[in-house]
Amino acid sequence: MADANFKDLPQHALERLQGLRNQNHPGGVFTSDLSVNEFLLVREAGFEPIGMVVGSSIYHIGFQQANYRSNEELQVLSQAMYHARELAMSRMEEEAQALGADGVVGVRLDVGRYEWGEDLAEFIAIGTAVVSREKGNFRTMSGKPFTSDLSGQDFWTLLRAGYRPLSMVMGSCVYHVAHQSFRQYLRSVGQNCEMANYTQALYDARELAMERMQMEAHNEKAEGIVGVQLQEKSHGWGSHVIEFFAVGTAVTPTSSDHSIPVPQLILSLND
């Protein structure tokens, strides 16, 4: 592990990584936030978990004034949320790279707020770095370890069906939802009616987030995206400013003639 190649990582991170299991240190311990079942299934799929990897960025989120009566994207805030997540992800990938990992599974992306910084937020990416027991190229087109937010069970199923993860792809859109005028309010009092203004705003924002996630998958030359989640949160910006965040795992077939096993019916004996 050459420290000069990992300038974004703090010294304690490098020291921790040196104690983990990797090709140059087979006697090290491994760490993982996978459940027992996930851990065993990842191993059964031909991968060895070698260490938890983490990336973090505390980001100052700027300000953008929104028009009270307009539905509009707040691009300054969208860019901030996107850039901060990218920083956290790139540092997590850097830790995986330092371990010589082929990929990172079970990735979680969280945003935390602290009382000591009203405009600050911490963006954290956490996952388990894995290395393949078999020779093969599981890295991305840019030579980085693959990333995936799939569970260990889904990762095993995906590989068994002849697909492999390429990278986590995401799209973000921070949107201001226009306030209703007094006249609009009076027209809807006691009526069954669609609130077109609100419908259009949420529709547009989701579409923008999804479109950006799809564009990332196109750039990775992926066949598709699985496990997509659409999250809506207001990170302390007030009730009319919402972030729409789309995230999933871009996948590609491992070969052109792969076959998908026939699903089997399994009856659970649990209550």
Accessible surface in RSA format (square Angstrom, percent):
REM  Atomic radii and reference values for relative SASA: ProtOr
REM  Chains: A
REM  Algorithm: Lee & Richards
REM  Probe-radius: 1.40
REM  Slices: 20
REM RES _ NUM      All-atoms   Total-Side   Main-Chain    Non-polar    All polar
REM                ABS   REL    ABS   REL    ABS   REL    ABS   REL    ABS   REL
RES MET A   1    79.61  41.2  10.51   7.0  69.10 164.5  21.10  17.9  58.51  77.5
RES ALA A   2    51.22  47.1  39.54  61.0  11.68  26.6  46.99  66.2   4.23  11.2
RES ASP A   3    61.51  43.1  51.79  51.6   9.72  23.0  27.86  65.6  33.65  33.6
RES ALA A   4    74.83  68.8  58.33  90.0  16.50  37.5  67.12  94.5   7.70  20.4
RES ASN A   5   105.83  73.0  79.34  76.7  26.49  63.8  20.77  50.0  85.07  82.2
RES PHE A   6    20.22  10.1  19.05  11.8   1.18   3.1  19.05  11.5   1.18   3.4
RES LYS A   7   181.19  88.4 146.43  89.8  34.77  82.8  96.73  87.1  84.46  90.0
RES ASP A   8    76.86  53.8  57.60  57.3  19.26  45.5   7.77  18.3  69.09  68.9
RES LEU A   9    13.22   7.4   2.42   1.7  10.80  27.2   3.09   2.2  10.13  27.3
RES PRO A  10    89.70  65.4  77.16  70.3  12.54  45.6  89.29  73.7   0.41   2.6
RES GLN A  11   103.25  57.7  94.17  68.8   9.08  21.6  48.80 103.9  54.45  41.3
RES HIS A  12   146.02  79.8 140.89  97.9   5.13  13.1  98.87 101.9  47.16  54.9
RES ALA A  13    12.01  11.0   6.71  10.3   5.31  12.1  10.86  15.3   1.15   3.1
RES LEU A  14     6.71   3.7   6.71   4.8   0.00   0.0   6.71   4.7   0.00   0.0
RES GLU A  15    84.63  48.6  73.33  55.5  11.30  26.9  31.15  60.3  53.48  43.7
RES ARG A  16    96.40  40.5  81.69  41.6  14.71  35.0  72.96  99.7  23.44  14.2
RES LEU A  17     0.00   0.0   0.00   0.0   0.00   0.0   0.00   0.0   0.00   0.0
RES GLN A  18    88.18  49.3  75.55  55.2  12.63  30.1  27.13  57.8  61.05  46.3
RES GLY A  19    36.77  45.3   0.00   N/A  36.77  45.3  31.54  86.6   5.23  11.7
RES LEU A  20     5.53   3.1   5.53   4.0   0.00   0.0   5.53   3.9   0.00   0.0
RES ARG A  21    91.33  38.3  91.33  46.6   0.00   0.0  22.19  30.3  69.14  41.9
RES ASN A  22    21.58  14.9  13.79  13.3   7.79  18.8  10.44  25.1  11.14  10.8
RES GLN A  23   146.03  81.7 114.03  83.3  32.01  76.2  44.47  94.7 101.56  77.0
RES ASN A  24   134.87  93.0 102.41  99.0  32.46  78.2  32.04  77.1 102.83  99.4
RES HIS A  25    71.70  39.2  71.26  49.5   0.44   1.1  48.49  50.0  23.21  27.0
RES PRO A  26   100.14  73.0  86.84  79.2  13.30  48.4  88.15  72.8  11.99  74.5
RES GLY A  27    69.94  86.2   0.00   N/A  69.94  86.2  38.10 104.6  31.84  71.3
RES GLY A  28     4.58   5.6   0.00   N/A   4.58   5.6   3.58   9.8   1.00   2.2
RES VAL A  29    99.25  65.3  96.59  87.4   2.66   6.4  99.05  86.1   0.20   0.5
RES PHE A  30    76.59  38.3  61.69  38.2  14.90  38.8  61.69  37.4  14.90  42.6
RES THR A  31    52.20  37.1  48.00  48.7   4.20  10.0  51.96  69.8   0.24   0.4
RES SER A  32    33.11  28.0   4.61   6.1  28.50  65.7   4.61   9.8  28.50  39.9
RES ASP A  33    50.65  35.5  17.97  17.9  32.69  77.3  24.48  57.6  26.17  26.1
RES LEU A  34    21.98  12.2   3.70   2.7  18.28  46.0   3.96   2.8  18.03  48.5
RES SER A  35    57.69  48.7  44.36  59.2  13.33  30.7  52.31 111.4   5.38   7.5
RES VAL A  36   112.35  73.9 106.10  96.1   6.25  15.1 108.69  94.4   3.66   9.9
RES ASN A  37    97.00  66.9  93.80  90.6   3.20   7.7  11.29  27.2  85.71  82.8
RES GLU A  38    28.57  16.4  28.57  21.6   0.00   0.0   4.30   8.3  24.27  19.8
RES PHE A  39    40.24  20.1  40.24  24.9   0.00   0.0  40.24  24.4   0.00   0.0
RES LEU A  40    97.45  54.3  93.37  66.8   4.08  10.2  93.64  65.8   3.80  10.2
RES LEU A  41    47.09  26.2  46.95  33.6   0.14   0.4  47.09  33.1   0.00   0.0
RES VAL A  42     0.00   0.0   0.00   0.0   0.00   0.0   0.00   0.0   0.00   0.0
RES ARG A  43    98.68  41.4  97.94  49.9   0.74   1.8  13.05  17.8  85.63  51.9
RES GLU A  44   117.49  67.5  92.70  70.1  24.79  59.0  51.08  98.8  66.41  54.2
RES ALA A  45    27.80  25.6   0.81   1.2  26.99  61.4   9.80  13.8  18.00  47.7
RES GLY A  46    10.84  13.4   0.00   N/A  10.84  13.4  10.22  28.0   0.62   1.4
RES PHE A  47     4.75   2.4   4.75   2.9   0.00   0.0   4.75   2.9   0.00   0.0
RES GLU A  48    33.98  19.5  33.98  25.7   0.00   0.0  21.93  42.4  12.05   9.8
RES PRO A  49     2.70   2.0   0.39   0.4   2.31   8.4   0.39   0.3   2.31  14.3
RES ILE A  50     4.31   2.5   4.31   3.2   0.00   0.0   4.31   3.1   0.00   0.0
RES GLY A  51     0.00   0.0   0.00   N/A   0.00   0.0   0.00   0.0   0.00   0.0
RES MET A  52    50.08  25.9  50.08  33.1   0.00   0.0  28.05  23.8  22.03  29.2
RES VAL A  53     0.00   0.0   0.00   0.0   0.00   0.0   0.00   0.0   0.00   0.0
RES VAL A  54    50.29  33.1  47.30  42.8   2.99   7.2  47.30  41.1   2.99   8.1
RES GLY A  55     2.26   2.8   0.00   N/A   2.26   2.8   2.26   6.2   0.00   0.0
RES SER A  56    42.52  35.9  32.08  42.8  10.44  24.1  25.65  54.6  16.87  23.6
RES SER A  57     7.96   6.7   4.18   5.6   3.78   8.7   3.78   8.1   4.18   5.9
RES ILE A  58    89.83  51.1  58.59  43.6  31.24  75.3  58.59  42.2  31.24  84.8
RES TYR A  59    47.09  22.0  45.43  25.8   1.66   4.3  25.21  18.9  21.88  27.0
RES HIS A  60   114.45  62.6  97.57  67.8  16.88  43.2  69.79  71.9  44.66  52.0
RES ILE A  61     7.74   4.4   3.36   2.5   4.39  10.6   3.36   2.4   4.39  11.9
RES GLY A  62    34.97  43.1   0.00   N/A  34.97  43.1  22.51  61.8  12.45  27.9
RES PHE A  63   162.04  81.1 136.56  84.6  25.48  66.3 138.14  83.8  23.90  68.4
RES GLN A  64    55.39  31.0  42.55  31.1  12.84  30.6  14.63  31.1  40.76  30.9
RES GLN A  65   139.94  78.3 118.04  86.3  21.90  52.1  56.23 119.7  83.71  63.5
RES ALA A  66    18.55  17.1   8.75  13.5   9.80  22.3   9.15  12.9   9.40  24.9
RES ASN A  67    84.55  58.3  73.15  70.7  11.40  27.5  20.70  49.8  63.85  61.7
RES TYR A  68   124.20  58.0 118.73  67.5   5.47  14.2  85.13  64.0  39.07  48.2
RES ARG A  69   133.68  56.1 112.81  57.5  20.87  49.7  56.40  77.1  77.28  46.8
RES SER A  70    36.50  30.8  31.85  42.5   4.65  10.7  15.19  32.4  21.30  29.8
RES ASN A  71    45.29  31.2  19.84  19.2  25.45  61.3   9.84  23.7  35.45  34.3
RES GLU A  72    54.40  31.2  50.87  38.5   3.53   8.4  19.77  38.2  34.63  28.3
RES GLU A  73    27.80  16.0  13.22  10.0  14.58  34.7   8.00  15.5  19.79  16.2
RES LEU A  74     3.04   1.7   3.04   2.2   0.00   0.0   3.04   2.1   0.00   0.0
RES GLN A  75   103.05  57.6 102.98  75.3   0.06   0.1  20.05  42.7  83.00  62.9
RES VAL A  76    70.93  46.7  67.43  61.0   3.51   8.4  68.37  59.4   2.56   6.9
RES LEU A  77     7.47   4.2   7.47   5.3   0.00   0.0   7.47   5.2   0.00   0.0
RES SER A  78     7.92   6.7   6.91   9.2   1.00   2.3   7.22  15.4   0.70   1.0
RES GLN A  79   119.37  66.7 114.29  83.5   5.08  12.1  44.00  93.7  75.37  57.2
RES ALA A  80     8.81   8.1   5.83   9.0   2.98   6.8   8.34  11.7   0.47   1.2
RES MET A  81     0.03   0.0   0.03   0.0   0.00   0.0   0.03   0.0   0.00   0.0
RES TYR A  82    60.91  28.4  60.42  34.4   0.50   1.3  52.31  39.3   8.60  10.6
RES HIS A  83    89.02  48.7  86.45  60.1   2.56   6.6  65.02  67.0  23.99  27.9
RES ALA A  84     0.00   0.0   0.00   0.0   0.00   0.0   0.00   0.0   0.00   0.0
RES ARG A  85     9.92   4.2   9.92   5.1   0.00   0.0   1.27   1.7   8.65   5.2
RES GLU A  86    67.11  38.5  66.10  50.0   1.01   2.4  23.25  45.0  43.86  35.8
RES LEU A  87    45.48  25.3  44.61  31.9   0.87   2.2  45.48  31.9   0.00   0.0
RES ALA A  88     0.00   0.0   0.00   0.0   0.00   0.0   0.00   0.0   0.00   0.0
RES MET A  89    10.29   5.3  10.29   6.8   0.00   0.0  10.29   8.8   0.00   0.0
RES SER A  90    42.58  36.0  37.28  49.8   5.30  12.2  33.05  70.4   9.53  13.4
RES ARG A  91    58.74  24.7  58.74  29.9   0.00   0.0  11.22  15.3  47.52  28.8
RES MET A  92     0.00   0.0   0.00   0.0   0.00   0.0   0.00   0.0   0.00   0.0
RES GLU A  93    28.66  16.5  27.71  21.0   0.95   2.3   4.85   9.4  23.81  19.4
RES GLU A  94    33.95  19.5  30.51  23.1   3.44   8.2  19.00  36.8  14.95  12.2
RES GLU A  95     7.52   4.3   7.52   5.7   0.00   0.0   0.00   0.0   7.52   6.1
RES ALA A  96     0.00   0.0   0.00   0.0   0.00   0.0   0.00   0.0   0.00   0.0
RES GLN A  97    74.54  41.7  64.26  47.0  10.28  24.5  21.60  46.0  52.94  40.1
RES ALA A  98    12.34  11.3   0.00   0.0  12.34  28.1   0.91   1.3  11.43  30.3
RES LEU A  99     3.96   2.2   0.00   0.0   3.96  10.0   1.29   0.9   2.67   7.2
RES GLY A 100    32.90  40.6   0.00   N/A  32.90  40.6  25.46  69.9   7.44  16.7
RES ALA A 101     0.00   0.0   0.00   0.0   0.00   0.0   0.00   0.0   0.00   0.0
RES ASP A 102    23.64  16.6  23.64  23.5   0.00   0.0   0.00   0.0  23.64  23.6
RES GLY A 103     0.00   0.0   0.00   N/A   0.00   0.0   0.00   0.0   0.00   0.0
RES VAL A 104     0.00   0.0   0.00   0.0   0.00   0.0   0.00   0.0   0.00   0.0
RES VAL A 105     0.36   0.2   0.36   0.3   0.00   0.0   0.36   0.3   0.00   0.0
RES GLY A 106    15.58  19.2   0.00   N/A  15.58  19.2  10.54  28.9   5.04  11.3
RES VAL A 107     6.20   4.1   0.00   0.0   6.20  14.9   0.00   0.0   6.20  16.8
RES ARG A 108   110.32  46.3 105.20  53.6   5.12  12.2  59.79  81.7  50.52  30.6
RES LEU A 109    33.85  18.9   6.46   4.6  27.39  68.8   6.68   4.7  27.17  73.1
RES ASP A 110    70.42  49.3  66.89  66.6   3.53   8.4  22.63  53.2  47.80  47.7
RES VAL A 111    42.59  28.0  10.45   9.5  32.15  77.5  10.54   9.2  32.05  86.9
RES GLY A 112    23.11  28.5   0.00   N/A  23.11  28.5  22.86  62.7   0.25   0.6
RES ARG A 113    91.56  38.4  63.65  32.4  27.91  66.4  54.34  74.3  37.22  22.6
RES TYR A 114    80.43  37.6  69.57  39.6  10.86  28.2  54.15  40.7  26.28  32.4
RES GLU A 115   183.67 105.4 144.87 109.6  38.80  92.4  67.66 130.9 116.01  94.7
RES TRP A 116   166.84  67.0 128.32  62.1  38.52  90.5 124.22  66.2  42.62  69.1
RES GLY A 117     9.05  11.2   0.00   N/A   9.05  11.2   8.61  23.6   0.44   1.0
RES GLU A 118   156.60  89.9 132.82 100.5  23.78  56.6  55.35 107.1 101.24  82.7
RES ASP A 119    74.72  52.3  70.55  70.2   4.17   9.9   6.89  16.2  67.83  67.6
RES LEU A 120    43.20  24.1  43.20  30.9   0.00   0.0  43.20  30.3   0.00   0.0
RES ALA A 121     0.43   0.4   0.27   0.4   0.16   0.4   0.43   0.6   0.00   0.0
RES GLU A 122    27.06  15.5  27.06  20.5   0.00   0.0   0.14   0.3  26.91  22.0
RES PHE A 123     0.47   0.2   0.47   0.3   0.00   0.0   0.47   0.3   0.00   0.0
RES ILE A 124    40.74  23.2  40.31  30.0   0.43   1.0  40.31  29.0   0.43   1.2
RES ALA A 125     0.00   0.0   0.00   0.0   0.00   0.0   0.00   0.0   0.00   0.0
RES ILE A 126    30.40  17.3  30.40  22.6   0.00   0.0  30.40  21.9   0.00   0.0
RES GLY A 127     0.00   0.0   0.00   N/A   0.00   0.0   0.00   0.0   0.00   0.0
RES THR A 128     0.00   0.0   0.00   0.0   0.00   0.0   0.00   0.0   0.00   0.0
RES ALA A 129     0.00   0.0   0.00   0.0   0.00   0.0   0.00   0.0   0.00   0.0
RES VAL A 130     0.00   0.0   0.00   0.0   0.00   0.0   0.00   0.0   0.00   0.0
RES VAL A 131    25.10  16.5  25.10  22.7   0.00   0.0  25.10  21.8   0.00   0.0
RES SER A 132    18.73  15.8   3.31   4.4  15.43  35.5   1.17   2.5  17.56  24.6
RES ARG A 133   130.31  54.7  90.67  46.2  39.64  94.4  55.55  75.9  74.76  45.3
RES GLU A 134   127.06  72.9 116.87  88.4  10.19  24.3  40.83  79.0  86.23  70.4
RES LYS A 135   214.02 104.4 179.52 110.1  34.50  82.1 128.42 115.6  85.60  91.2
RES GLY A 136    49.86  61.5   0.00   N/A  49.86  61.5  26.92  73.9  22.94  51.4
RES ASN A 137   112.69  77.7  90.61  87.6  22.08  53.2  38.52  92.7  74.16  71.7
RES PHE A 138    35.10  17.6  34.72  21.5   0.38   1.0  34.72  21.0   0.38   1.1
RES ARG A 139    55.87  23.5  53.28  27.2   2.59   6.2  24.17  33.0  31.70  19.2
RES THR A 140    12.64   9.0   7.05   7.1   5.59  13.3   7.23   9.7   5.41   8.2
RES MET A 141   127.38  66.0  86.15  57.0  41.23  98.2  94.03  79.9  33.34  44.2
RES SER A 142    87.22  73.7  49.05  65.5  38.17  87.9  52.37 111.5  34.85  48.8
RES GLY A 143    36.10  44.5   0.00   N/A  36.10  44.5  29.80  81.8   6.30  14.1
RES LYS A 144    98.74  48.2  98.72  60.6   0.02   0.0  54.44  49.0  44.30  47.2
RES PRO A 145     1.90   1.4   0.59   0.5   1.32   4.8   0.59   0.5   1.32   8.2
RES PHE A 146     1.22   0.6   1.22   0.8   0.00   0.0   1.22   0.7   0.00   0.0
RES THR A 147     1.72   1.2   1.70   1.7   0.02   0.1   0.45   0.6   1.28   1.9
RES SER A 148     0.21   0.2   0.21   0.3   0.00   0.0   0.00   0.0   0.21   0.3
RES ASP A 149    27.55  19.3   7.61   7.6  19.94  47.1   5.92  13.9  21.63  21.6
RES LEU A 150    13.93   7.8  11.83   8.5   2.10   5.3  13.88   9.7   0.05   0.1
RES SER A 151    40.11  33.9  32.82  43.8   7.29  16.8  32.10  68.4   8.01  11.2
RES GLY A 152     0.15   0.2   0.00   N/A   0.15   0.2   0.00   0.0   0.15   0.3
RES GLN A 153    72.08  40.3  71.72  52.4   0.36   0.9  40.34  85.9  31.74  24.1
RES ASP A 154    75.25  52.7  72.43  72.1   2.82   6.7   9.47  22.3  65.78  65.6
RES PHE A 155     0.40   0.2   0.40   0.2   0.00   0.0   0.40   0.2   0.00   0.0
RES TRP A 156    64.40  25.8  63.88  30.9   0.53   1.2  59.84  31.9   4.57   7.4
RES THR A 157    76.70  54.6  76.17  77.2   0.53   1.3  61.35  82.4  15.35  23.2
RES LEU A 158    21.40  11.9  17.47  12.5   3.92   9.9  21.14  14.8   0.26   0.7
RES LEU A 159    33.82  18.8  18.81  13.5  15.02  37.7  19.17  13.5  14.65  39.4
RES ARG A 160   142.88  60.0 117.89  60.1  24.99  59.5  32.84  44.9 110.04  66.7
RES ALA A 161    15.54  14.3  15.47  23.9   0.07   0.2  15.47  21.8   0.07   0.2
RES GLY A 162     9.21  11.4   0.00   N/A   9.21  11.4   9.15  25.1   0.06   0.1
RES TYR A 163    41.70  19.5  41.70  23.7   0.00   0.0  19.57  14.7  22.14  27.3
RES ARG A 164    40.94  17.2  40.94  20.9   0.00   0.0   3.79   5.2  37.16  22.5
RES PRO A 165     1.87   1.4   1.51   1.4   0.36   1.3   1.51   1.2   0.36   2.2
RES LEU A 166     7.37   4.1   7.23   5.2   0.14   0.3   7.37   5.2   0.00   0.0
RES SER A 167    12.25  10.4  12.25  16.3   0.00   0.0  10.74  22.9   1.51   2.1
RES MET A 168    18.49   9.6   4.93   3.3  13.57  32.3   4.93   4.2  13.57  18.0
RES VAL A 169     1.23   0.8   1.23   1.1   0.00   0.0   1.23   1.1   0.00   0.0
RES MET A 170     8.12   4.2   8.12   5.4   0.00   0.0   6.07   5.2   2.06   2.7
RES GLY A 171     0.00   0.0   0.00   N/A   0.00   0.0   0.00   0.0   0.00   0.0
RES SER A 172     2.08   1.8   0.20   0.3   1.89   4.3   0.20   0.4   1.89   2.6
RES CYS A 173     0.00   0.0   0.00   0.0   0.00   0.0   0.00   0.0   0.00   0.0
RES VAL A 174     0.00   0.0   0.00   0.0   0.00   0.0   0.00   0.0   0.00   0.0
RES TYR A 175    11.87   5.5  11.87   6.8   0.00   0.0   2.80   2.1   9.07  11.2
RES HIS A 176     9.50   5.2   9.50   6.6   0.00   0.0   3.33   3.4   6.17   7.2
RES VAL A 177    10.01   6.6  10.01   9.1   0.00   0.0  10.01   8.7   0.00   0.0
RES ALA A 178     2.89   2.7   2.89   4.5   0.00   0.0   2.89   4.1   0.00   0.0
RES HIS A 179    48.60  26.6  44.57  31.0   4.04  10.3  24.94  25.7  23.67  27.5
RES GLN A 180    48.37  27.0  29.00  21.2  19.37  46.1   8.23  17.5  40.14  30.4
RES SER A 181    30.14  25.5  29.38  39.2   0.77   1.8  25.23  53.7   4.92   6.9
RES PHE A 182   144.93  72.5 135.32  83.8   9.61  25.0 139.39  84.5   5.54  15.9
RES ARG A 183   175.27  73.6 171.19  87.3   4.08   9.7  48.74  66.6 126.52  76.7
RES GLN A 184    63.76  35.7  60.64  44.3   3.13   7.4  14.08  30.0  49.68  37.7
RES TYR A 185   114.20  53.3 114.20  65.0   0.00   0.0  71.23  53.5  42.97  53.0
RES LEU A 186    99.34  55.3  83.61  59.8  15.73  39.6  83.85  58.9  15.50  41.7
RES ARG A 187   154.26  64.8 132.21  67.4  22.06  52.5  73.65 100.7  80.61  48.9
RES SER A 188    23.96  20.2  15.81  21.1   8.15  18.8   8.62  18.3  15.34  21.5
RES VAL A 189    79.94  52.6  64.19  58.1  15.75  38.0  70.69  61.4   9.25  25.1
RES GLY A 190    83.42 102.9   0.00   N/A  83.42 102.9  43.24 118.6  40.19  90.0
RES GLN A 191   115.60  64.6  94.08  68.8  21.53  51.3  13.72  29.2 101.88  77.3
RES ASN A 192   162.32 111.9 128.22 123.9  34.10  82.1  37.56  90.4 124.76 120.6
RES CYS A 193    71.25  53.9  37.14  41.4  34.11  80.2  38.96  98.7  32.29  34.8
RES GLU A 194   126.93  72.9  93.45  70.7  33.48  79.7  46.69  90.3  80.24  65.5
RES MET A 195    65.37  33.9  58.62  38.8   6.75  16.1  53.08  45.1  12.29  16.3
RES ALA A 196    67.84  62.4  60.84  93.9   6.99  15.9  62.38  87.8   5.46  14.5
RES ASN A 197    39.53  27.3  29.19  28.2  10.34  24.9  24.86  59.8  14.66  14.2
RES TYR A 198    67.14  31.3  67.07  38.2   0.07   0.2  54.42  40.9  12.72  15.7
RES THR A 199    55.04  39.1  45.79  46.4   9.24  22.0  41.04  55.1  14.00  21.2
RES GLN A 200    97.94  54.8  97.41  71.2   0.52   1.2  33.47  71.2  64.46  48.9
RES ALA A 201     0.00   0.0   0.00   0.0   0.00   0.0   0.00   0.0   0.00   0.0
RES LEU A 202    50.22  28.0  50.22  35.9   0.00   0.0  50.22  35.3   0.00   0.0
RES TYR A 203   128.65  60.1 126.35  71.9   2.30   6.0  80.17  60.2  48.48  59.8
RES ASP A 204    51.05  35.8  48.90  48.7   2.15   5.1  10.49  24.7  40.56  40.5
RES ALA A 205     0.00   0.0   0.00   0.0   0.00   0.0   0.00   0.0   0.00   0.0
RES ARG A 206    78.61  33.0  78.60  40.1   0.01   0.0  24.48  33.5  54.13  32.8
RES GLU A 207    93.52  53.7  91.85  69.5   1.66   4.0  32.45  62.8  61.07  49.9
RES LEU A 208    51.79  28.8  51.63  36.9   0.16   0.4  51.73  36.3   0.06   0.2
RES ALA A 209     0.00   0.0   0.00   0.0   0.00   0.0   0.00   0.0   0.00   0.0
RES MET A 210    56.83  29.4  56.83  37.6   0.00   0.0  56.83  48.3   0.00   0.0
RES GLU A 211   101.96  58.5  98.60  74.6   3.35   8.0  34.60  66.9  67.35  55.0
RES ARG A 212    75.63  31.8  72.60  37.0   3.03   7.2  34.94  47.8  40.69  24.7
RES MET A 213     2.54   1.3   2.54   1.7   0.00   0.0   2.54   2.2   0.00   0.0
RES GLN A 214    85.07  47.6  84.10  61.5   0.97   2.3  18.55  39.5  66.51  50.4
RES MET A 215   103.94  53.8 103.60  68.6   0.34   0.8  85.54  72.7  18.40  24.4
RES GLU A 216    36.33  20.9  34.50  26.1   1.82   4.3  22.79  44.1  13.54  11.1
RES ALA A 217     7.91   7.3   7.72  11.9   0.19   0.4   7.91  11.1   0.00   0.0
RES HIS A 218   124.07  67.8 113.17  78.7  10.90  27.9  69.92  72.1  54.15  63.0
RES ASN A 219   103.81  71.6  81.89  79.1  21.92  52.8  29.36  70.7  74.45  72.0
RES GLU A 220    44.60  25.6  43.30  32.8   1.30   3.1   4.50   8.7  40.10  32.7
RES LYS A 221   145.22  70.8 122.33  75.1  22.88  54.5  74.57  67.1  70.65  75.3
RES ALA A 222    24.19  22.2   0.16   0.3  24.03  54.7   0.30   0.4  23.89  63.3
RES GLU A 223   111.50  64.0  75.96  57.5  35.55  84.6  42.86  82.9  68.64  56.0
RES GLY A 224    28.50  35.1   0.00   N/A  28.50  35.1  28.43  78.0   0.07   0.2
RES ILE A 225    39.55  22.5  13.18   9.8  26.36  63.5  13.18   9.5  26.36  71.5
RES VAL A 226    52.23  34.4  48.09  43.5   4.14  10.0  52.23  45.4   0.00   0.0
RES GLY A 227    44.93  55.4   0.00   N/A  44.93  55.4  29.83  81.9  15.10  33.8
RES VAL A 228    62.09  40.9  31.29  28.3  30.80  74.2  31.29  27.2  30.80  83.5
RES GLN A 229    87.01  48.7  82.33  60.2   4.69  11.2  30.39  64.7  56.62  42.9
RES LEU A 230    80.22  44.7  47.49  34.0  32.73  82.3  47.49  33.4  32.73  88.1
RES GLN A 231    57.81  32.3  53.32  39.0   4.49  10.7  23.00  49.0  34.81  26.4
RES GLU A 232    81.25  46.6  53.22  40.3  28.04  66.8  17.04  33.0  64.22  52.4
RES LYS A 233   119.34  58.2 112.62  69.1   6.71  16.0  67.08  60.4  52.25  55.7
RES SER A 234    54.18  45.8  26.04  34.8  28.14  64.8  24.06  51.2  30.12  42.2
RES HIS A 235    20.03  10.9  13.10   9.1   6.92  17.7  10.21  10.5   9.82  11.4
RES GLY A 236    76.23  94.0   0.00   N/A  76.23  94.0  39.54 108.5  36.69  82.2
RES TRP A 237    54.55  21.9  27.47  13.3  27.09  63.6  30.90  16.5  23.65  38.4
RES GLY A 238    41.75  51.5   0.00   N/A  41.75  51.5  38.81 106.5   2.94   6.6
RES SER A 239   100.65  85.1  67.24  89.7  33.40  77.0  55.16 117.5  45.49  63.7
RES HIS A 240    43.38  23.7  40.85  28.4   2.53   6.5  17.89  18.4  25.49  29.7
RES VAL A 241    16.08  10.6  16.08  14.6   0.00   0.0  16.08  14.0   0.00   0.0
RES ILE A 242    34.68  19.7  34.68  25.8   0.00   0.0  34.68  25.0   0.00   0.0
RES GLU A 243     3.04   1.7   2.26   1.7   0.77   1.8   0.00   0.0   3.04   2.5
RES PHE A 244     0.16   0.1   0.16   0.1   0.00   0.0   0.16   0.1   0.00   0.0
RES PHE A 245     6.54   3.3   6.54   4.1   0.00   0.0   6.54   4.0   0.00   0.0
RES ALA A 246     0.00   0.0   0.00   0.0   0.00   0.0   0.00   0.0   0.00   0.0
RES VAL A 247     6.11   4.0   6.11   5.5   0.00   0.0   6.11   5.3   0.00   0.0
RES GLY A 248     0.00   0.0   0.00   N/A   0.00   0.0   0.00   0.0   0.00   0.0
RES THR A 249     0.00   0.0   0.00   0.0   0.00   0.0   0.00   0.0   0.00   0.0
RES ALA A 250     0.00   0.0   0.00   0.0   0.00   0.0   0.00   0.0   0.00   0.0
RES VAL A 251     6.95   4.6   6.95   6.3   0.00   0.0   6.95   6.0   0.00   0.0
RES THR A 252    24.21  17.2  24.21  24.5   0.00   0.0   6.15   8.3  18.07  27.3
RES PRO A 253    38.89  28.3  25.73  23.5  13.17  47.9  25.73  21.2  13.17  81.8
RES THR A 254    72.39  51.5  39.15  39.7  33.23  79.2  32.63  43.8  39.75  60.1
RES SER A 255    51.04  43.1  39.11  52.2  11.93  27.5  42.19  89.8   8.85  12.4
RES SER A 256   122.83 103.8  78.06 104.2  44.77 103.1  56.57 120.5  66.26  92.8
RES ASP A 257   123.71  86.7  94.65  94.2  29.06  68.7  45.72 107.6  77.98  77.8
RES HIS A 258    51.39  28.1  24.97  17.4  26.42  67.6  20.78  21.4  30.61  35.6
RES SER A 259    93.80  79.3  77.78 103.8  16.02  36.9  47.31 100.8  46.48  65.1
RES ILE A 260   109.85  62.5  86.36  64.3  23.49  56.6  86.49  62.3  23.37  63.4
RES PRO A 261    55.31  40.3  37.00  33.7  18.31  66.6  49.27  40.7   6.04  37.6
RES VAL A 262   127.33  83.8 112.79 102.1  14.54  35.0 114.78  99.7  12.54  34.0
RES PRO A 263   124.68  90.9  97.95  89.3  26.73  97.2 109.26  90.2  15.42  95.8
RES GLN A 264   154.79  86.6 126.33  92.3  28.46  67.8  37.56  80.0 117.23  88.9
RES LEU A 265   162.16  90.3 125.37  89.7  36.79  92.5 130.22  91.5  31.94  86.0
RES ILE A 266   144.43  82.2 118.43  88.2  26.00  62.7 121.40  87.4  23.02  62.5
RES LEU A 267   143.95  80.2 125.27  89.6  18.67  46.9 126.11  88.6  17.83  48.0
RES SER A 268    84.49  71.4  52.06  69.5  32.43  74.7  51.64 110.0  32.85  46.0
RES LEU A 269   178.84  99.6 143.58 102.7  35.26  88.6 147.65 103.7  31.19  83.9
RES ASN A 270   128.51  88.6 106.30 102.7  22.21  53.5  26.61  64.1 101.90  98.5
RES ASP A 271   193.76 135.7 122.12 121.6  71.64 169.4  72.50 170.6 121.26 120.9
END  Absolute sums over single chains surface
CHAIN  1 A    15161.7      12049.1       3112.6       8293.9       6867.8
END  Absolute sums over all chains
TOTAL         15161.7      12049.1       3112.6       8293.9       6867.8
